[in-house]
Amino acid sequence: MITLHNITKKYTLHNEEIIALDGIDLQINQGEIVVLKGASGSGKSTILSIIANMTKPTSGEVIVNDVRVSKLSDDFSSAYRLHNIGFIFQKYNLIPNLSVFDNIIVPLIPKNLKEDLIIHKVEQLLGTLQLETKRNIELKKLSGGEQQRVAIARALINDPLIILADEPTANLDEKLSLEFIENIKLLKNLHKTILIASHDPLFFDHDIVDRIIDIKGGKII
């Protein structure tokens, strides 16, 4: 489903060239859960950003479902993300004063869907993630685990093929981290392809993970 071929990403900072990724070759199969393991600054988050086409590689090629996404213009990149990518962020990026329902529908706004279809899609996810009773509650009144489930629901609302999670358990205690992993099992049952950038050891020996890719200094080791 996802192919990265000879991906290099370079930045210039204070007139110094920084190599974030150095010749990355990687293939991810449909339905896999893959963990990108590495310390902060190793390049794992840059890989997620390049797959989402939020960052362009300096050189190399990204192919998702036979589409060369690294060559897409900004407008087509936005459409690609809207239909193919769901994000789960470290800090959730939710809106605290909005209700659970309103937070979940944010990615649907550009689609201009009919209200009854939006309600149907949200209600399905609320049931799947056991959030039915929280539908109209402001996000800031929820526990950390509940907010994490809202973030997952938002990531799923467009029914994307790919879920990208960047350090999703970094702000969670062990109990909530294990709860997150249980929620990832739900996504696997929905046949999503999931990439998780993390240095959380809870992922490394868990049987839900299909592969662990070790990243160091912008290279796969």
N, C-alpha and C positions, 0 to 999 in steps of 0.2 A: 504493500500500500504506500509506503514512504521510502524514498531512496535519497540519500545524501551522497553525492559523488565529489570527492576531492574538494570539500568545502573549506575555504580559508576566509577568515574575517580579521581585518586589521583596522585599528583605530590610530589616530594621531592625538596625543595628549601632551601639551606643553612641548611641542616640536619633537616628541619622542614617539616612534612607532611601537604600538602594542599589538601583539598577535593574540587575539582572543581564541581563534580556532586555527588549527594548523593541519590541513589536509585530512579532514574527517570523511571517512567512508562508512556508511551505516545504512542498513536495510531493516525496516520494521514491517512485520507481516500483519495483515488484517486480524483484529481480535486479540492481538498480543497486549500484555501489560509489561512494559519495559521501564526499568528504573535507571536513570542516568545518575551514577554515583560520583561524588567528588566534592572537594572542599569548596568554600566560597571563592569565586574567581577562577575556577577551573575551566569554565566554558560551558557548563551544562545548561544554564539559563539562556545563553546565547543560541544554543542549538534549538531550544524550544521557540525562541523568537524568530529564528530563520525558518523553521518549519511553518510557523504561522504567517510568514512573510511580513512580519512587522519590522524586521531587519533584513536588509539585502546582504548576501555574502559578497566579499570582495572578489572572490573567484569560486568556480565550482557550480554545481547544478543541484537543484532540489526538485524532485518529481513526486507528486502525490496523485495517485490514481491516474497515471499516464499524462498528467498535466504538468508542464514545466513552470511551477509556480514562481520560481526565482526570476522569471522573465516577465511576469505580469506587471502591468502599470498599476499605479496607486488605486485607481477606480476599480479595476478588476481584482486587485488584492483585497479590497474591502468586501467585495462580493464573495470571493473565495473564503474568507474568514467567516462571513455570516452564515454560509451554508455548510461549511466543513469542520470548523474548529469551535470547541467549547473550552473555556478557560476556567481553571480553579486557581486563584491567586493566594499567595501567602497571607496577605492581609484582607482577603475576601473582596475588597473593592466594592462593598455594598453601600447602600445609602441609609444611614441610621434612622432618619426621620420618616422614611417611607415604610409602608406595610410590607409584610412578606410577599403578598400577591404582587404589589407594584415593583418590588425589587426583581422578582422573577421575570416579569414581562419586558424589562428594559431591552434585551436583545431583539425582541419582536417589533419594536417601534418602527424600524426602517421598512418592515415588510407590509405595513398598512393592512393587516388582516382584519377580518370581521370579528366583532366582539365575542360572538358565541364560540368561534373557533379558538380564540385566545383563552377564554374561560375553560373550555374543554381541555386544552393542552396543559394549563396550569393545574387544574383539578387532578388530572392523571398523575402529575409529578408530586403533588402534595400527598396523594395516597401512597405512592411508591416510597417516598422518603419520610412517611409518618409525620407530616406537618399539617394535616387537615385542620386541627384545632388552632393553628397559629396563623391561619390565612390572613386575618385582618389586624394582626398585632404589629406594632412598630418594631422594626428590626432591633433597635437598641434595647428592647425589653427582653430579648431572647438570650439564652445561655450561649456559650462559645460553640458547643456541639450543634445546637440548633442553627446558629448562624452559618456554620460550615455546611449543613444540609441545604440551607437556602442557596448558598454559593454553588453547590452541586446542581440544584434544580435549575438555577439560572444558566449554568453551563450546558444543561441538557435541553433547554426549552426549544432550541432550533433543531433538535434531533441531529446533532453533528456526527460525522463519522469518527472524528478524532477528539480526544480529551487531552489537554495539556495541563499538568498540575505543577506549579513552580513552588517548591518547598512548602507543600500544603500542611505539614504538621509542625512547622517551625514555631508557631505560637500556641501549640496545644500541649497539654500534659499527656502522660502516657495513656490514661484512660480515654481521653478524647481522640488521641492518635489511633488507638485500636478501633474506636468507633468509626473513624474515617476509613480505615482499611475495610471494615465491614461494609461501608457504603460503596467502596470501590468494587467489592464483589457484586453488588447490584449492577454496576456499570458493565462489568464483564459479562454478566448474564444478558445484558442488552446488546452484546456483541460489539461494544465500542473498542476502538484501538486507543490505548492509554499510555501516555508517556509521563513519567513522574521524575522531576529533577529533585534530588534529595540527598542529604547525608545522614538521614535518620536511620539508625541500625535496625529499627523495627521492620523496615521493608526488606532488609537484605536476606533474611532467612525465612521469609513468609512464603508459604506455598502458593499464594495467589499470584506472585510475580513470576513471569515466564523467563525473563532475562535481566541481568544486571550488566550495564555497560559502565566500565570504570573510566572516568575522564580525569586527566591531570595535565595541567599546562597547555590546555587547548588540544590535546591529543587523546585518542582512545588507547589505553594501555592494557 
